[in-house]
Amino acid sequence: MTPVLLDLERKQETLFIRLKGELDLGSADHLRNAIEQALDREPVRNLVINLAGVSFIDSSGLGVLLGRYKRVSKNGGRVMLVSPQPQVRRILELSGLFRIMDELASESEAMVN
């Protein structure tokens, strides 16, 4: 049960979250708590979640993403997903998350949007 590695960076009203590892049942609580603490400490309008380093995601990982979407969108913000690997992208697509979250090729696109 290895926690997913994450790096958090705030730029203006956006929190950038860079993930590495597997986003599954073993890491979901750790990730959820870390993001919630960051949002409580420094509220932001938008979340940019970089998935380039994520090799696997399951339903508990999708739940973490969806929960943060609900929190941010309630205040008029957006959640953007950056560079998911093909196998992760397919799961995100099948789950319908791309209908409510934007997919970006790079983090720099988020600052333009």
MOPAC internal coordinates of N, CA, C and O (Angstrom, degrees):
PM7 1SCF
backbone

  N    0.0000 0     0.00 0     0.00 0    0    0    0
  C    1.4493 1     0.00 0     0.00 0    1    0    0
  C    1.5269 1   108.70 1     0.00 0    2    1    0
  O    1.2310 1   120.82 1   -97.86 1    3    2    1
  N    1.3274 1   116.03 1    82.14 1    3    2    1
  C    1.4517 1   121.54 1  -179.13 1    5    3    2
  C    1.5161 1   109.88 1   -93.11 1    6    5    3
  O    1.2310 1   120.05 1   -54.43 1    7    6    5
  N    1.3328 1   117.51 1   125.57 1    7    6    5
  C    1.4622 1   117.58 1   178.11 1    9    7    6
  C    1.5247 1   110.85 1   -66.71 1   10    9    7
  O    1.2310 1   121.37 1   -33.99 1   11   10    9
  N    1.3045 1   114.98 1   146.01 1   11   10    9
  C    1.4540 1   120.12 1   175.89 1   13   11   10
  C    1.5311 1   107.19 1   -66.61 1   14   13   11
  O    1.2310 1   120.22 1   -38.84 1   15   14   13
  N    1.3107 1   117.19 1   141.16 1   15   14   13
  C    1.4553 1   121.15 1   178.06 1   17   15   14
  C    1.5116 1   108.28 1   -83.86 1   18   17   15
  O    1.2310 1   120.75 1   -43.11 1   19   18   17
  N    1.3260 1   116.18 1   136.89 1   19   18   17
  C    1.4493 1   117.44 1   178.48 1   21   19   18
  C    1.5136 1   111.32 1  -139.12 1   22   21   19
  O    1.2310 1   122.23 1   -30.08 1   23   22   21
  N    1.3234 1   113.33 1   149.92 1   23   22   21
  C    1.4543 1   122.71 1   178.04 1   25   23   22
  C    1.5211 1   105.80 1  -126.42 1   26   25   23
  O    1.2310 1   120.41 1   -51.06 1   27   26   25
  N    1.3189 1   116.83 1   128.94 1   27   26   25
  C    1.4598 1   121.54 1  -179.28 1   29   27   26
  C    1.5168 1   109.76 1  -114.44 1   30   29   27
  O    1.2310 1   120.92 1   -44.17 1   31   30   29
  N    1.3284 1   115.85 1   135.83 1   31   30   29
  C    1.4688 1   120.74 1   177.73 1   33   31   30
  C    1.5201 1   108.60 1  -144.27 1   34   33   31
  O    1.2310 1   121.11 1   -48.52 1   35   34   33
  N    1.3271 1   115.47 1   131.48 1   35   34   33
  C    1.4688 1   120.35 1   179.46 1   37   35   34
  C    1.5285 1   108.65 1  -102.42 1   38   37   35
  O    1.2310 1   121.01 1   -51.11 1   39   38   37
  N    1.3328 1   115.68 1   128.89 1   39   38   37
  C    1.4640 1   121.95 1   173.81 1   41   39   38
  C    1.5170 1   106.76 1  -129.26 1   42   41   39
  O    1.2310 1   120.83 1   -63.47 1   43   42   41
  N    1.3172 1   116.02 1   116.53 1   43   42   41
  C    1.4624 1   122.01 1  -177.01 1   45   43   42
  C    1.5280 1   109.51 1    52.60 1   46   45   43
  O    1.2310 1   119.68 1    57.80 1   47   46   45
  N    1.3126 1   118.22 1  -122.20 1   47   46   45
  C    1.4699 1   121.13 1  -178.16 1   49   47   46
  C    1.5246 1   112.52 1   -98.60 1   50   49   47
  O    1.2310 1   120.10 1  -156.63 1   51   50   49
  N    1.3304 1   117.41 1    23.37 1   51   50   49
  C    1.4574 1   121.67 1  -176.00 1   53   51   50
  C    1.5227 1   110.60 1  -125.31 1   54   53   51
  O    1.2310 1   120.94 1   -44.85 1   55   54   53
  N    1.3337 1   115.80 1   135.15 1   55   54   53
  C    1.4576 1   121.16 1   174.04 1   57   55   54
  C    1.5169 1   108.03 1  -103.86 1   58   57   55
  O    1.2310 1   120.96 1   -58.95 1   59   58   57
  N    1.3282 1   115.77 1   121.05 1   59   58   57
  C    1.4613 1   122.05 1   177.29 1   61   59   58
  C    1.5214 1   107.88 1   -94.63 1   62   61   59
  O    1.2310 1   121.06 1   -52.68 1   63   62   61
  N    1.3234 1   115.58 1   127.32 1   63   62   61
  C    1.4614 1   121.76 1   179.83 1   65   63   62
  C    1.5200 1   107.42 1  -120.40 1   66   65   63
  O    1.2310 1   120.78 1   -62.58 1   67   66   65
  N    1.3258 1   116.12 1   117.42 1   67   66   65
  C    1.4661 1   120.97 1   179.45 1   69   67   66
  C    1.5185 1   108.05 1  -108.35 1   70   69   67
  O    1.2310 1   121.19 1   -59.66 1   71   70   69
  N    1.3263 1   115.32 1   120.34 1   71   70   69
  C    1.4590 1   121.04 1  -175.20 1   73   71   70
  C    1.5211 1   111.09 1  -109.61 1   74   73   71
  O    1.2310 1   121.38 1   -29.64 1   75   74   73
  N    1.3306 1   114.96 1   150.36 1   75   74   73
  C    1.4616 1   120.25 1   177.40 1   77   75   74
  C    1.5170 1   108.01 1  -145.93 1   78   77   75
  O    1.2310 1   120.58 1   -49.94 1   79   78   77
  N    1.3224 1   116.49 1   130.06 1   79   78   77
  C    1.4611 1   121.08 1   178.66 1   81   79   78
  C    1.5147 1   111.19 1   119.41 1   82   81   79
  O    1.2310 1   121.35 1    27.97 1   83   82   81
  N    1.3313 1   115.02 1  -152.03 1   83   82   81
  C    1.4581 1   121.58 1  -179.34 1   85   83   82
  C    1.5219 1   109.41 1  -106.94 1   86   85   83
  O    1.2310 1   121.06 1   -51.44 1   87   86   85
  N    1.2938 1   115.58 1   128.56 1   87   86   85
  C    1.4585 1   121.96 1  -179.96 1   89   87   86
  C    1.5288 1   107.11 1   -98.94 1   90   89   87
  O    1.2310 1   121.41 1   -91.07 1   91   90   89
  N    1.3447 1   114.90 1    88.93 1   91   90   89
  C    1.4554 1   120.53 1  -174.07 1   93   91   90
  C    1.5239 1   110.65 1  -137.23 1   94   93   91
  O    1.2310 1   120.83 1     9.52 1   95   94   93
  N    1.3107 1   116.01 1  -170.48 1   95   94   93
  C    1.4591 1   121.44 1  -177.67 1   97   95   94
  C    1.5302 1   111.99 1   -54.80 1   98   97   95
  O    1.2310 1   120.29 1   142.95 1   99   98   97
  N    1.3235 1   117.05 1   -37.05 1   99   98   97
  C    1.4571 1   121.17 1  -178.40 1  101   99   98
  C    1.5224 1   113.87 1   -69.65 1  102  101   99
  O    1.2310 1   119.98 1   156.40 1  103  102  101
  N    1.3163 1   117.64 1   -23.60 1  103  102  101
  C    1.4629 1   120.32 1  -176.41 1  105  103  102
  C    1.5283 1   113.16 1  -114.46 1  106  105  103
  O    1.2310 1   119.68 1   171.55 1  107  106  105
  N    1.3199 1   118.22 1    -8.45 1  107  106  105
  C    1.4700 1   121.55 1  -173.48 1  109  107  106
  C    1.5289 1   112.74 1   -61.01 1  110  109  107
  O    1.2310 1   119.72 1   133.00 1  111  110  109
  N    1.3191 1   118.13 1   -47.00 1  111  110  109
  C    1.4744 1   120.06 1  -178.23 1  113  111  110
  C    1.5218 1   111.28 1   -63.14 1  114  113  111
  O    1.2310 1   120.62 1   136.61 1  115  114  113
  N    1.3256 1   116.43 1   -43.39 1  115  114  113
  C    1.4706 1   121.11 1   179.11 1  117  115  114
  C    1.5261 1   109.91 1   -58.55 1  118  117  115
  O    1.2310 1   120.90 1   132.93 1  119  118  117
  N    1.3306 1   115.89 1   -47.07 1  119  118  117
  C    1.4545 1   121.13 1  -178.23 1  121  119  118
  C    1.5307 1   111.11 1   -65.76 1  122  121  119
  O    1.2310 1   120.52 1   133.21 1  123  122  121
  N    1.3172 1   116.61 1   -46.79 1  123  122  121
  C    1.4695 1   121.53 1  -179.97 1  125  123  122
  C    1.5298 1   110.03 1   -57.29 1  126  125  123
  O    1.2310 1   120.36 1   132.10 1  127  126  125
  N    1.3279 1   116.92 1   -47.90 1  127  126  125
  C    1.4662 1   121.29 1  -178.67 1  129  127  126
  C    1.5260 1   111.70 1   -63.39 1  130  129  127
  O    1.2310 1   120.16 1   137.38 1  131  130  129
  N    1.3266 1   117.30 1   -42.62 1  131  130  129
  C    1.4623 1   121.08 1  -178.96 1  133  131  130
  C    1.5269 1   111.26 1   -63.64 1  134  133  131
  O    1.2310 1   120.30 1   136.83 1  135  134  133
  N    1.3239 1   117.04 1   -43.17 1  135  134  133
  C    1.4668 1   120.39 1  -179.50 1  137  135  134
  C    1.5318 1   109.91 1   -69.59 1  138  137  135
  O    1.2310 1   120.25 1   137.29 1  139  138  137
  N    1.3215 1   117.12 1   -42.71 1  139  138  137
  C    1.4673 1   120.03 1   179.39 1  141  139  138
  C    1.5297 1   110.96 1   -60.66 1  142  141  139
  O    1.2310 1   120.23 1   137.26 1  143  142  141
  N    1.3283 1   117.17 1   -42.74 1  143  142  141
  C    1.4670 1   120.67 1   178.22 1  145  143  142
  C    1.5234 1   110.65 1   -61.32 1  146  145  143
  O    1.2310 1   120.61 1   137.98 1  147  146  145
  N    1.3292 1   116.45 1   -42.02 1  147  146  145
  C    1.4686 1   120.36 1   179.18 1  149  147  146
  C    1.5245 1   110.65 1   -64.33 1  150  149  147
  O    1.2310 1   120.18 1   139.28 1  151  150  149
  N    1.3266 1   117.26 1   -40.72 1  151  150  149
  C    1.4687 1   120.88 1   180.00 1  153  151  150
  C    1.5303 1   111.41 1   -70.05 1  154  153  151
  O    1.2310 1   120.27 1   145.61 1  155  154  153
  N    1.3208 1   117.09 1   -34.39 1  155  154  153
  C    1.4685 1   120.15 1   177.43 1  157  155  154
  C    1.5242 1   110.56 1   -69.51 1  158  157  155
  O    1.2310 1   120.60 1   141.50 1  159  158  157
  N    1.3318 1   116.46 1   -38.50 1  159  158  157
  C    1.4572 1   122.34 1  -177.13 1  161  159  158
  C    1.5225 1   111.30 1   -70.37 1  162  161  159
  O    1.2310 1   120.71 1   132.80 1  163  162  161
  N    1.3217 1   116.24 1   -47.20 1  163  162  161
  C    1.4666 1   121.98 1  -177.56 1  165  163  162
  C    1.5221 1   109.18 1  -136.21 1  166  165  163
  O    1.2310 1   119.98 1   -91.34 1  167  166  165
  N    1.3146 1   117.65 1    88.66 1  167  166  165
  C    1.4637 1   119.66 1  -179.82 1  169  167  166
  C    1.5364 1   111.56 1   -57.10 1  170  169  167
  O    1.2310 1   121.00 1   -42.30 1  171  170  169
  N    1.3110 1   115.68 1   137.70 1  171  170  169
  C    1.4585 1   121.83 1   179.23 1  173  171  170
  C    1.5252 1   108.63 1  -129.69 1  174  173  171
  O    1.2310 1   121.21 1   -15.20 1  175  174  173
  N    1.3100 1   115.30 1   164.80 1  175  174  173
  C    1.4606 1   120.32 1   178.83 1  177  175  174
  C    1.5252 1   111.09 1   -86.07 1  178  177  175
  O    1.2310 1   120.37 1   136.40 1  179  178  177
  N    1.3377 1   116.89 1   -43.60 1  179  178  177
  C    1.4700 1   121.35 1  -173.62 1  181  179  178
  C    1.5212 1   112.09 1  -122.25 1  182  181  179
  O    1.2310 1   121.35 1   -26.20 1  183  182  181
  N    1.3365 1   115.02 1   153.80 1  183  182  181
  C    1.4558 1   122.08 1   173.61 1  185  183  182
  C    1.5246 1   108.51 1  -118.91 1  186  185  183
  O    1.2310 1   120.93 1   -45.58 1  187  186  185
  N    1.3174 1   115.84 1   134.42 1  187  186  185
  C    1.4623 1   121.44 1   172.40 1  189  187  186
  C    1.5163 1   105.64 1  -118.83 1  190  189  187
  O    1.2310 1   120.68 1   -64.22 1  191  190  189
  N    1.3269 1   116.30 1   115.78 1  191  190  189
  C    1.4601 1   121.17 1  -176.64 1  193  191  190
  C    1.5189 1   108.47 1  -109.40 1  194  193  191
  O    1.2310 1   121.37 1   -68.74 1  195  194  193
  N    1.3367 1   114.99 1   111.26 1  195  194  193
  C    1.4642 1   120.86 1  -179.32 1  197  195  194
  C    1.5302 1   107.99 1   -86.81 1  198  197  195
  O    1.2310 1   121.26 1   -63.35 1  199  198  197
  N    1.3323 1   115.19 1   116.65 1  199  198  197
  C    1.4629 1   121.93 1  -176.24 1  201  199  198
  C    1.5254 1   112.42 1  -105.52 1  202  201  199
  O    1.2310 1   119.90 1  -168.47 1  203  202  201
  N    1.3193 1   117.79 1    11.53 1  203  202  201
  C    1.4707 1   120.67 1  -176.71 1  205  203  202
  C    1.5281 1   111.99 1   -57.57 1  206  205  203
  O    1.2310 1   119.99 1   146.74 1  207  206  205
  N    1.3265 1   117.62 1   -33.26 1  207  206  205
  C    1.4595 1   121.18 1  -177.89 1  209  207  206
  C    1.5214 1   114.41 1   -93.94 1  210  209  207
  O    1.2310 1   120.11 1  -173.40 1  211  210  209
  N    1.3424 1   117.40 1     6.60 1  211  210  209
  C    1.4697 1   121.18 1  -179.28 1  213  211  210
  C    1.5275 1   108.94 1   -93.85 1  214  213  211
  O    1.2310 1   121.17 1   -58.61 1  215  214  213
  N    1.3362 1   115.36 1   121.39 1  215  214  213
  C    1.4644 1   119.82 1  -177.30 1  217  215  214
  C    1.5223 1   112.76 1   -95.37 1  218  217  215
  O    1.2310 1   120.22 1   165.15 1  219  218  217
  N    1.3426 1   117.18 1   -14.85 1  219  218  217
  C    1.4655 1   120.42 1  -176.38 1  221  219  218
  C    1.5248 1   108.81 1  -156.02 1  222  221  219
  O    1.2310 1   120.95 1   -35.46 1  223  222  221
  N    1.3363 1   115.79 1   144.54 1  223  222  221
  C    1.4634 1   120.91 1   173.67 1  225  223  222
  C    1.5235 1   107.90 1  -142.68 1  226  225  223
  O    1.2310 1   120.86 1   -42.02 1  227  226  225
  N    1.3376 1   115.96 1   137.98 1  227  226  225
  C    1.4595 1   119.61 1   176.60 1  229  227  226
  C    1.5309 1   109.32 1  -120.03 1  230  229  227
  O    1.2310 1   120.52 1     9.74 1  231  230  229
  N    1.3267 1   116.62 1  -170.26 1  231  230  229
  C    1.4701 1   119.87 1  -174.36 1  233  231  230
  C    1.5280 1   112.24 1   -63.38 1  234  233  231
  O    1.2310 1   119.70 1   147.42 1  235  234  233
  N    1.3228 1   118.18 1   -32.58 1  235  234  233
  C    1.4709 1   118.61 1   178.61 1  237  235  234
  C    1.5264 1   110.01 1   -69.67 1  238  237  235
  O    1.2310 1   119.89 1   144.81 1  239  238  237
  N    1.3232 1   117.81 1   -35.19 1  239  238  237
  C    1.4658 1   121.54 1   174.74 1  241  239  238
  C    1.5138 1   111.29 1   -65.60 1  242  241  239
  O    1.2310 1   120.71 1   138.32 1  243  242  241
  N    1.3344 1   116.24 1   -41.68 1  243  242  241
  C    1.4663 1   120.31 1   176.81 1  245  243  242
  C    1.5219 1   109.92 1   -61.94 1  246  245  243
  O    1.2310 1   120.78 1   142.43 1  247  246  245
  N    1.3294 1   116.12 1   -37.57 1  247  246  245
  C    1.4585 1   120.81 1   178.89 1  249  247  246
  C    1.5229 1   112.33 1   -62.65 1  250  249  247
  O    1.2310 1   120.49 1   141.19 1  251  250  249
  N    1.3326 1   116.66 1   -38.81 1  251  250  249
  C    1.4677 1   120.64 1   177.12 1  253  251  250
  C    1.5247 1   109.81 1   -62.13 1  254  253  251
  O    1.2310 1   120.63 1   133.61 1  255  254  253
  N    1.3335 1   116.41 1   -46.39 1  255  254  253
  C    1.4680 1   120.31 1   179.77 1  257  255  254
  C    1.5311 1   110.76 1   -61.95 1  258  257  255
  O    1.2310 1   120.72 1   134.96 1  259  258  257
  N    1.3278 1   116.23 1   -45.04 1  259  258  257
  C    1.4592 1   120.65 1  -178.01 1  261  259  258
  C    1.5358 1   111.26 1   -64.64 1  262  261  259
  O    1.2310 1   120.49 1   139.06 1  263  262  261
  N    1.3128 1   116.67 1   -40.94 1  263  262  261
  C    1.4589 1   120.39 1   178.86 1  265  263  262
  C    1.5174 1   112.50 1   -62.08 1  266  265  263
  O    1.2310 1   120.17 1   138.33 1  267  266  265
  N    1.3376 1   117.27 1   -41.67 1  267  266  265
  C    1.4627 1   120.50 1   178.19 1  269  267  266
  C    1.5267 1   109.79 1   -68.86 1  270  269  267
  O    1.2310 1   120.10 1   145.40 1  271  270  269
  N    1.3370 1   117.41 1   -34.60 1  271  270  269
  C    1.4655 1   120.77 1   175.95 1  273  271  270
  C    1.5325 1   109.93 1   -59.90 1  274  273  271
  O    1.2310 1   120.70 1   133.76 1  275  274  273
  N    1.3338 1   116.28 1   -46.24 1  275  274  273
  C    1.4664 1   119.87 1  -178.91 1  277  275  274
  C    1.5213 1   110.67 1   -60.69 1  278  277  275
  O    1.2310 1   120.43 1   138.69 1  279  278  277
  N    1.3189 1   116.79 1   -41.31 1  279  278  277
  C    1.4670 1   120.27 1  -178.64 1  281  279  278
  C    1.5321 1   110.90 1   -66.11 1  282  281  279
  O    1.2310 1   120.25 1   134.30 1  283  282  281
  N    1.3079 1   117.13 1   -45.70 1  283  282  281
  C    1.4634 1   121.44 1  -175.55 1  285  283  282
  C    1.5324 1   111.42 1   -74.28 1  286  285  283
  O    1.2310 1   119.98 1   138.57 1  287  286  285
  N    1.3201 1   117.64 1   -41.43 1  287  286  285
  C    1.4695 1   120.30 1  -176.58 1  289  287  286
  C    1.5236 1   111.56 1   -69.98 1  290  289  287
  O    1.2310 1   120.09 1   154.85 1  291  290  289
  N    1.3246 1   117.43 1   -25.15 1  291  290  289
  C    1.4579 1   121.59 1   178.02 1  293  291  290
  C    1.5307 1   110.75 1   -59.67 1  294  293  291
  O    1.2310 1   120.72 1   151.45 1  295  294  293
  N    1.3243 1   116.22 1   -28.55 1  295  294  293
  C    1.4604 1   121.58 1   179.62 1  297  295  294
  C    1.5350 1   112.26 1  -102.64 1  298  297  295
  O    1.2310 1   120.70 1  -162.55 1  299  298  297
  N    1.3279 1   116.26 1    17.45 1  299  298  297
  C    1.4529 1   120.42 1   176.70 1  301  299  298
  C    1.5199 1   114.76 1    84.44 1  302  301  299
  O    1.2310 1   120.03 1  -169.43 1  303  302  301
  N    1.3175 1   117.54 1    10.57 1  303  302  301
  C    1.4645 1   120.97 1  -179.30 1  305  303  302
  C    1.5168 1   112.57 1   -90.38 1  306  305  303
  O    1.2310 1   121.80 1    -1.51 1  307  306  305
  N    1.3326 1   114.16 1   178.49 1  307  306  305
  C    1.4662 1   121.39 1  -178.39 1  309  307  306
  C    1.5227 1   109.85 1  -127.85 1  310  309  307
  O    1.2310 1   121.41 1   -25.37 1  311  310  309
  N    1.3328 1   114.90 1   154.63 1  311  310  309
  C    1.4630 1   121.41 1   171.95 1  313  311  310
  C    1.5183 1   106.72 1  -117.42 1  314  313  311
  O    1.2310 1   121.24 1   -51.42 1  315  314  313
  N    1.3294 1   115.23 1   128.58 1  315  314  313
  C    1.4553 1   121.32 1   179.87 1  317  315  314
  C    1.5225 1   109.08 1  -120.75 1  318  317  315
  O    1.2310 1   120.76 1   -43.80 1  319  318  317
  N    1.3190 1   116.15 1   136.20 1  319  318  317
  C    1.4617 1   122.38 1  -179.85 1  321  319  318
  C    1.5180 1   108.53 1  -107.56 1  322  321  319
  O    1.2310 1   120.56 1   -50.72 1  323  322  321
  N    1.3298 1   116.53 1   129.28 1  323  322  321
  C    1.4612 1   121.66 1  -174.58 1  325  323  322
  C    1.5280 1   110.87 1  -112.12 1  326  325  323
  O    1.2310 1   120.95 1   -49.54 1  327  326  325
  N    1.3131 1   115.79 1   130.46 1  327  326  325
  C    1.4656 1   125.08 1   167.80 1  329  327  326
  C    1.5232 1   116.88 1    49.71 1  330  329  327
  O    1.2310 1   119.51 1  -129.93 1  331  330  329
  N    1.3417 1   118.55 1    50.07 1  331  330  329
  C    1.4690 1   117.01 1   176.25 1  333  331  330
  C    1.5307 1   110.56 1   -67.71 1  334  333  331
  O    1.2310 1   120.79 1   -37.21 1  335  334  333
  N    1.3263 1   116.09 1   142.79 1  335  334  333
  C    1.4609 1   120.43 1   175.18 1  337  335  334
  C    1.5288 1   107.96 1   -65.40 1  338  337  335
  O    1.2310 1   120.15 1   -23.19 1  339  338  337
  N    1.3440 1   117.32 1   156.81 1  339  338  337
  C    1.4731 1   119.89 1  -173.93 1  341  339  338
  C    1.5296 1   114.82 1   -52.36 1  342  341  339
  O    1.2310 1   119.94 1   136.62 1  343  342  341
  N    1.3374 1   117.71 1   -43.38 1  343  342  341
  C    1.4705 1   119.57 1  -177.85 1  345  343  342
  C    1.5339 1   111.21 1   -68.98 1  346  345  343
  O    1.2310 1   119.85 1   146.65 1  347  346  345
  N    1.3220 1   117.89 1   -33.35 1  347  346  345
  C    1.4683 1   122.19 1   177.32 1  349  347  346
  C    1.5264 1   109.40 1   -74.93 1  350  349  347
  O    1.2310 1   120.69 1   139.82 1  351  350  349
  N    1.3225 1   116.28 1   -40.18 1  351  350  349
  C    1.4617 1   120.87 1   179.63 1  353  351  350
  C    1.5286 1   110.46 1   -59.81 1  354  353  351
  O    1.2310 1   120.61 1   138.88 1  355  354  353
  N    1.3189 1   116.44 1   -41.12 1  355  354  353
  C    1.4698 1   120.47 1  -179.63 1  357  355  354
  C    1.5315 1   110.85 1   -61.39 1  358  357  355
  O    1.2310 1   120.15 1   136.60 1  359  358  357
  N    1.3162 1   117.31 1   -43.40 1  359  358  357
  C    1.4637 1   120.84 1   179.45 1  361  359  358
  C    1.5290 1   110.14 1   -65.64 1  362  361  359
  O    1.2310 1   120.15 1   138.84 1  363  362  361
  N    1.3278 1   117.32 1   -41.16 1  363  362  361
  C    1.4692 1   120.89 1   177.58 1  365  363  362
  C    1.5263 1   110.71 1   -62.09 1  366  365  363
  O    1.2310 1   121.30 1   140.40 1  367  366  365
  N    1.3231 1   115.12 1   -39.60 1  367  366  365
  C    1.4620 1   120.43 1  -179.83 1  369  367  366
  C    1.5331 1   110.35 1   -66.79 1  370  369  367
  O    1.2310 1   120.80 1   132.42 1  371  370  369
  N    1.3354 1   116.07 1   -47.58 1  371  370  369
  C    1.4636 1   120.48 1  -179.43 1  373  371  370
  C    1.5253 1   111.72 1   -63.70 1  374  373  371
  O    1.2310 1   120.21 1   147.10 1  375  374  373
  N    1.3109 1   117.21 1   -32.90 1  375  374  373
  C    1.4669 1   121.47 1  -178.26 1  377  375  374
  C    1.5243 1   112.03 1   -74.90 1  378  377  375
  O    1.2310 1   120.16 1   162.77 1  379  378  377
  N    1.3294 1   117.30 1   -17.23 1  379  378  377
  C    1.4575 1   121.03 1  -179.24 1  381  379  378
  C    1.5212 1   113.91 1    88.67 1  382  381  379
  O    1.2310 1   119.77 1  -175.22 1  383  382  381
  N    1.3314 1   118.05 1     4.78 1  383  382  381
  C    1.4648 1   119.32 1  -178.24 1  385  383  382
  C    1.5248 1   112.77 1   -64.59 1  386  385  383
  O    1.2310 1   120.19 1   152.51 1  387  386  385
  N    1.3414 1   117.25 1   -27.49 1  387  386  385
  C    1.4617 1   118.98 1   179.16 1  389  387  386
  C    1.5297 1   112.28 1   -70.73 1  390  389  387
  O    1.2310 1   120.13 1   167.92 1  391  390  389
  N    1.3231 1   117.36 1   -12.08 1  391  390  389
  C    1.4669 1   119.72 1   175.31 1  393  391  390
  C    1.5297 1   110.74 1   -75.92 1  394  393  391
  O    1.2310 1   120.31 1   157.27 1  395  394  393
  N    1.3398 1   117.00 1   -22.73 1  395  394  393
  C    1.4697 1   119.85 1  -178.07 1  397  395  394
  C    1.5275 1   112.54 1  -116.24 1  398  397  395
  O    1.2310 1   120.01 1   164.57 1  399  398  397
  N    1.3248 1   117.59 1   -15.43 1  399  398  397
  C    1.4643 1   121.91 1   179.52 1  401  399  398
  C    1.5168 1   108.66 1  -121.78 1  402  401  399
  O    1.2310 1   120.63 1   -36.84 1  403  402  401
  N    1.3316 1   116.41 1   143.16 1  403  402  401
  C    1.4613 1   120.66 1   178.97 1  405  403  402
  C    1.5185 1   110.35 1   -83.16 1  406  405  403
  O    1.2310 1   121.31 1   -34.82 1  407  406  405
  N    1.3241 1   115.09 1   145.18 1  407  406  405
  C    1.4651 1   120.64 1   173.77 1  409  407  406
  C    1.5232 1   107.71 1  -102.81 1  410  409  407
  O    1.2310 1   120.75 1   -50.56 1  411  410  409
  N    1.3226 1   116.18 1   129.44 1  411  410  409
  C    1.4636 1   121.97 1   179.34 1  413  411  410
  C    1.5144 1   109.92 1  -120.89 1  414  413  411
  O    1.2310 1   121.19 1   -29.74 1  415  414  413
  N    1.3351 1   115.32 1   150.26 1  415  414  413
  C    1.4614 1   120.20 1   178.45 1  417  415  414
  C    1.5238 1   111.65 1   -79.73 1  418  417  415
  O    1.2310 1   120.17 1   152.97 1  419  418  417
  N    1.3441 1   117.29 1   -27.03 1  419  418  417
  C    1.4626 1   120.08 1  -178.73 1  421  419  418
  C    1.5275 1   110.46 1  -149.65 1  422  421  419
  O    1.2310 1   120.98 1   -19.46 1  423  422  421
  N    1.3213 1   115.74 1   160.54 1  423  422  421
  C    1.4625 1   120.73 1   178.26 1  425  423  422
  C    1.5292 1   111.53 1   -64.56 1  426  425  423
  O    1.2310 1   120.41 1   147.18 1  427  426  425
  N    1.3287 1   116.81 1   -32.82 1  427  426  425
  C    1.4565 1   119.34 1  -177.61 1  429  427  426
  C    1.5358 1   111.70 1   -63.27 1  430  429  427
  O    1.2310 1   120.18 1   151.87 1  431  430  429
  N    1.3333 1   117.26 1   -28.13 1  431  430  429
  C    1.4715 1   120.53 1   176.46 1  433  431  430
  C    1.5238 1   111.31 1   -62.54 1  434  433  431
  O    1.2310 1   120.12 1   149.59 1  435  434  433
  N    1.3266 1   117.37 1   -30.41 1  435  434  433
  C    1.4553 1   121.56 1  -177.81 1  437  435  434
  C    1.5260 1   111.36 1   -65.82 1  438  437  435
  O    1.2310 1   120.08 1   145.84 1  439  438  437
  N    1.2946 1   117.45 1   -34.16 1  439  438  437
  C    1.4513 1   120.66 1  -178.36 1  441  439  438
  C    1.5237 1   111.71 1   -75.55 1  442  441  439
  O    1.2310 1   120.48 1   160.67 1  443  442  441
  N    1.3252 1   116.69 1   -19.33 1  443  442  441
  C    1.4686 1   121.99 1   178.24 1  445  443  442
  C    1.5225 1   109.61 1   -84.41 1  446  445  443
  O    1.2310 1   120.75 1   142.59 1  447  446  445
  N    1.3389 1   116.18 1   -37.41 1  447  446  445
  C    1.4778 1   121.47 1  -176.74 1  449  447  446
  C    1.5069 1   112.40 1   -68.84 1  450  449  447
  O    1.2310 1   120.10 1   180.00 1  451  450  449

